[in-house]
Amino acid sequence: MTTEILIAGFGGQGILFAGKFLANKGLLEGRHLSWLPSYGPEMRGGTANCSVVLSDDPVGSPIVNTPDVLIVMNLPSLDKYESAVVPGGKVFVDSTLIGRPVERADLTPFYVPATRLAQENGVPGLANMIMVGKVLRECDFTSFDGIEDAVRSVVSAKHPEMLDVNLKALRLGYDYQD
């Protein structure tokens, strides 16, 4: 099984961190993977994106042109990438920041007010991980088991206090019912 994931939003929303978490989760499960972050002027407030491929077989290319799973954190990203998702794919929308619905009828949308949930639950800045928590609930490419080890692998040793807040954000997303 191969799952191609594209995460997109503004620079500073934790897009690359969310992708790194998913890649490390796959790595800890013994999966083949690629993680391709987008660097450059996007990091200064423009659209940033990150491609993650998780597979049971070696990954031939790190580039995700037609994602199975799209996570979008702003309207420009939904506008840009919705048309690229494979028919039958899943789209996860931060509905706090995106006011329009997914337009394609052949996709399964999930609307998560992640930015609002992050603010209301004392984890501001972690809407990205709330979105990832919802993805872990709704997709079968990985499980929620072992998330603490995966978070520990991406949280800097300089900021151990971020372990618990990231776990809290993941749990908020996983438990969210839309």
VOVO-813529 format. One record per atom (N, C-alpha, C): x, y, z. Coordinates in steps of 0.001 Angstrom, whole numbers, padded with zeros to 6 digits, always signed. Example, Ala and Ser with C-alpha at 12.3 -4.5 7.8 and 13.67 -1.06 7.14 Angstrom:
+013190-005690+007800 +012300-004500+007800 +013200-003300+007800 +012850-002250+007080 +013670-001060+007140 +012900+000030+007870 
//
This chain:
+000830-001177+000000 +000000+000000+000000 +000880+001247+000000 +000548+002204-000833 +001245+003481-000898 +000241+004599-000709 +000583+005555+000137 -000255+006733+000362 +000581+007966+000101 +000056+008837-000763 +000726+010099-001069 -000046+011223-000394 +000674+012018+000412 +000072+013062+001225 +000685+014401+000849 -000158+015412+000708 +000315+016769+000486 -000280+017646+001583 +000585+018390+002260 +000182+019306+003326 +000544+020701+002853 -000409+021636+002917 -000129+022974+002396 -000798+024044+003254 -000143+025202+003311 -000658+026349+004047 +000338+027491+003967 +000214+028439+004877 +001166+029550+004945 +002416+029116+005684 +003543+029730+005341 +004753+029538+006124 +004490+029953+007563 +004976+029187+008513 +004762+029482+009921 +003610+028710+010554 +002853+027941+009755 +001743+027156+010291 +002155+025740+010693 +003422+025421+010593 +003872+024091+010976 +003644+023035+009919 +003585+023456+008677 +003347+022530+007564 +004466+021495+007485 +005703+021964+007530 +006842+021048+007401 +006955+020138+008615 +006647+020662+009803 +006681+019855+011023 +005643+018733+010951 +004442+019046+010472 +003396+018027+010346 +003847+016918+009396 +004468+017299+008289 +004976+016298+007352 +006089+015465+007948 +006962+016128+008686 +008068+015413+009333 +007529+014416+010359 +006493+014813+011103 +005867+013895+012056 +005322+012660+011334 +004559+012856+010257 +003986+011714+009526 +005088+010816+008956 +006147+011426+008446 +007259+010638+007912 +007922+009824+009024 +008149+010434+010170 +008766+009713+011289 +007854+008626+011824 +006554+008875+011810 +005588+007850+012233 +005725+006631+011313 +005799+006872+010023 +005986+005782+009070 +007322+005082+009260 +008361+005829+009522 +009689+005269+009744 +009690+004335+010952 +009049+004764+012034 +008980+003936+013238 +008166+002658+013015 +007285+002684+012015 +006494+001503+011665 +007200+000621+010636 +008405+001006+010238 +009159+000208+009280 +008720+000390+007839 +008049+001503+007548 +007571+001767+006193 +008673+002419+005357 +008563+002295+004052 +009385+003068+003134 +008732+004439+003038 +009542+005490+002888 +008933+006813+002873 +009811+007828+002190 +009177+008954+001878 +009915+010146+001487 +009225+011333+002137 +010013+012351+002410 +009530+013597+002998 +010196+014703+002216 +009403+015514+001536 +009958+016560+000686 +009352+017900+001085 +010062+018651+001930 +009564+019969+002324 +009844+021005+001252 +009043+022053+001232 +009261+023165+000319 +009912+024297+001088 +011120+024675+000688 +011840+025782+001302 +011884+026947+000336 +012214+028105+000841 +012344+029263-000033 +011483+030400+000450 +011054+031289-000467 +010284+032462-000054 +008945+032089+000576 +008485+030863+000345 +007239+030413+000959 +007314+030489+002477 +008518+030337+003029 +008689+030316+004475 +008407+031686+005107 +008277+032710+004291 +008068+034058+004818 +006622+034501+004656 +005682+033582+004720 +004271+033945+004698 +003530+033544+003439 +004235+033084+002416 +003558+032603+001215 +003073+031178+001423 +002644+030540+000363 +002163+029172+000459 +003344+028215+000610 +003334+027437+001677 +004355+026420+001928 +003695+025059+001765 +004463+024077+001351 +003888+022737+001249 +004933+021678+001551 +004434+020488+001800 +005289+019364+002155 +004657+018096+001593 +005442+017309+000920 +004977+016034+000365 +005512+014888+001209 +004639+013937+001517 +005025+012740+002250 +004481+011537+001492 +005336+010556+001260 +004913+009295+000656 +005243+008193+001649 +004237+007417+002013 +004413+006259+002889 +004032+005026+002087 +004909+004008+002108 +004666+002851+001258 +005199+001571+001895 +004612+000465+001474 +005122-000840+001864 +006278-001264+000954 +006450-000559-000153 +007494-000838-001130 +008419+000377-001248 +009612+000198-001807 +010492+001357-001991 +009783+002478-002759 +010059+003720-002363 +009427+004889-002966 +010258+005327-004164 +009608+005403-005324 +010310+005752-006548 +010572+007237-006697 +009656+008077-006221 +009811+009522-006360 +009230+010217-005135 +009921+011232-004641 +009399+011968-003483 +008354+013017-003854 +008154+013228-005128 +007236+014279-005575 +005807+013759-005582 +004917+014512-004940 +003504+014157-004901 +002751+015104-005828 +002351+014593-006983 +001571+015395-007927 +000075+015162-007772 -000290+013937-007374 -001701+013579-007231 -001896+012918-005868 -002093+013730-004831 -002187+013175-003481 -003454+012360-003257 -003320+011347-002407 -004477+010593-001912 -005113+011357-000763 -004263+012075-000017 -004683+012848+001153 -004124+014257+001004 -005019+015247+001116 -004627+016649+001066 -005033+017303+002383 -004073+017946+003039 -004333+018706+004261 -004067+020163+003911 -005107+021009+004021 -004937+022418+003667 -005263+023302+004854 -004386+024286+005060 -004487+025180+006210 -004846+026615+005810 -005026+026866+004501 -005457+028199+004051 -006148+028077+002694 -006911+029120+002339 -007690+029102+001102 -006823+029011-000152 -005704+029759-000263 -004892+029621-001477 -004431+028178-001716 -004184+027437-000642 -003748+026044-000801 -004888+025165-001300 -006091+025369-000776 -007241+024599-001274 -007479+024926-002739 -007435+026212-003079 -007632+026625-004471 -006588+025996-005392 -005360+025936-004935 -004258+025443-005775 -004246+023923-005930 -004548+023180-004856 -004309+021732-004878 -005551+020848-004959 -006738+021387-004749 -007938+020543-004777 -008053+019757-006075 -007770+020373-007191 -007922+019711-008483 -006930+018570-008683 -005845+018538-007914 -004811+017512-008082 -005107+016217-007332 -006016+016250-006357 -006284+015068-005528 -006894+013960-006376 -006465+012731-006138 -006988+011600-006903 -008482+011436-006631 -009266+011001-007613 -010676+010724-007352 -010806+009722-006201 -011702+010026-005282 -011858+009185-004097 -010948+009592-002957 -010120+010607-003170 -009192+011072-002143 -009891+011805-001017 -009119+012083+000031 -009639+012765+001219 -008972+014128+001352 -009793+015129+001682 -009297+016488+001847 -009651+016966+003250 -008643+017391+003991 -008798+017880+005359 -008610+019391+005339 -009653+020123+005737 -009716+021570+005616 -009762+022213+006997 -008863+023174+007258 -008966+023963+008483 -010091+024968+008262 -011279+024624+008745 -012467+025432+008475 -012488+026748+009236 -011571+026952+010166 -011453+028262+010813 -010962+029289+009798 -010067+028879+008923 -009419+029805+007995 -009925+029693+006562 -010680+028654+006266 -011155+028427+004898 -012673+028420+004920 -013257+029387+004243 -014702+029555+004288 -015480+028832+003214 -014804+028257+002257 -015549+027580+001189 -015436+026068+001316 -016457+025361+000822 -016382+023897+000861 -015515+023354-000280 -015144+022103-000143 -014482+021382-001239 -015512+021275-002359 -015099+021631-003561 -016048+021697-004677 -016226+020374-005412 -015214+019527-005389 -015301+018271-006142 -016146+017247-005391 -017116+016686-006095 -018030+015699-005495 -017371+014330-005342 -016241+014097-006025 -015582+012785-005962 -014542+012699-004848 -014523+013687-003960 -013591+013693-002831 -014372+013628-001529 -013737+013105-000482 -014342+013090+000849 -013703+014202+001665 -014495+015251+001980 -013940+016353+002762 -014161+016170+004267 -013229+016695+005026 -013337+016758+006483 -013043+018198+006880 -013984+018818+007558 -013841+020211+007969 -013550+020246+009463 -012363+020719+009800 -011913+020749+011186 -011544+022196+011530 -012214+022807+012517 -011850+024179+012902 -010572+024173+013749 -009497+023723+013158 -008264+023443+013892 -007665+024675+014555 -007652+025803+013856 -007071+027009+014443 -007887+027446+015658 -009194+027394+015564 -010056+027745+016700 -009878+026763+017848 -009856+025464+017533 -009664+024445+018568 -008322+024628+019285 -007284+024963+018529 -005956+025167+019129 -005990+026332+020114 -006628+027419+019722 -006708+028588+020599 -007541+028296+021840 -008683+027648+021663 -009595+027378+022779 -009060+026350+023771 -008130+025518+023326 -007639+024439+024177 -006205+024634+024655 -005700+025852+024548 -004395+026159+025105 -003210+025598+024341 -003407+025319+023055 -002289+024856+022223 -002185+025733+020964 -002110+027069+021160 -002042+027953+019993 -000819+027614+019144 -000993+027707+017850 +000115+027385+016959 +000200+025912+016611 -000694+025088+017160 -000635+023654+016871 -001867+023157+016108 -002457+024041+015333 -003567+023618+014460 -003093+022532+013498 -001825+022603+013105 -001270+021593+012201 -001396+020185+012785 -001097+020050+014067 -001138+018725+014686 -002565+018283+014982 -003461+019240+015187 -004881+018896+015298 -005347+018294+013972 -004955+018911+012873 -005316+018373+011545 -004737+016971+011357 -003491+016772+011753 -002860+015452+011615 -003595+014417+012478 -004021+014816+013674 -004796+013901+014514 -006059+013437+013823 -006747+014347+013142 -007964+013978+012402 -007620+013035+011247 -006510+013300+010581 -006062+012409+009494 -005810+011000+010039 -005173+010911+011201 -004891+009598+011789 -006182+008837+012085 -007252+009540+012441 -008536+008886+012698 -009195+008408+011399 -009137+009230+010364 -009941+008993+009160 -009238+008210+008053 -007946+008039+008154 -007191+007336+007105 -006578+006071+007691 -006368+005090+006840 -005853+003805+007327 -004390+003541+006966 -003647+004578+006569 -002246+004350+006204 -001339+004207+007421 -001826+004601+008596 -001090+004436+009837 -002099+004454+010976 -001649+004178+012178 -002562+004151+013313 -002189+005225+014321 -003042+005393+015316 -002782+006347+016390 -001800+005765+017404 -001654+004447+017384 -000716+003789+018299 +000704+004279+018021 +001463+004459+019074 +002862+004844+018926 +003085+006311+018626 +002050+007161+018812 +002254+008570+018471 +003249+009255+019393 +003342+008807+020645 +004282+009470+021553 +005719+009302+021062 +006066+008112+020597 +007411+007894+020069 +007655+008743+018826 +006638+008863+017978 +006780+009658+016764 +006936+011137+017098 +006158+011637+018060 +006298+013039+018469 +007670+013261+019092 +008081+012340+019931 +009391+012453+020582 +010512+012518+019528 +010332+011846+018404 +011375+011833+017372 +011475+013146+016604 +010444+013996+016686 +010486+015259+015942 +010544+016507+016829 +010210+016371+018101 +010284+017514+019013 +011742+017693+019439 +012215+018904+019327 +013607+019216+019676 +013881+018936+021144 +015049+018394+021415 +015465+018143+022797 +015561+019450+023587 +015708+020565+022888 +015765+021873+023538 +014391+022328+024047 +013331+021676+023554 +011976+022077+023923 +011145+020874+024356 +011553+020185+025420 +010807+018996+025852 +009372+019303+026270 +009101+020565+026627 +007736+020950+027007 +006761+020845+025825 +007289+020787+024629 +006438+020687+023433 +005910+019277+023200 +006458+018285+023886 +005982+016912+023728 +004512+016802+024135 +004182+017226+025346 +002818+017077+025842 +001811+017914+025062 +002191+019126+024661 +001231+019951+023921 +000975+019398+022523 +001994+018817+021898 +001785+018179+020599 +000897+016944+020738 +001106+016178+021788 +000242+015015+022026 -001199+015455+022285 -001363+016533+023033 -002703+017064+023295 -003376+017493+021992 -002629+018184+021131 -003179+018636+019850 -003566+017448+018967 -002724+016441+018910 -003056+015241+018133 -004337+014597+018652 -004469+014490+019965 -005656+013889+020577 -006911+014722+020273 -006792+016057+020316 -007934+016929+019980 -008432+016646+018561 -007500+016547+017630 -007884+016248+016250 -008457+014863+016089 -007838+013891+016755 -008295+012511+016659 -009712+012369+017210 -010012+013069+018290 -011326+012975+018929 -012380+013886+018298 -011989+014815+017412 -012935+015763+016852 -013936+015068+015942 -015203+015347+016180 -016285+014813+015333 -016934+015971+014612 -016889+015950+013283 -017513+017038+012530 -018898+016685+012067 
//
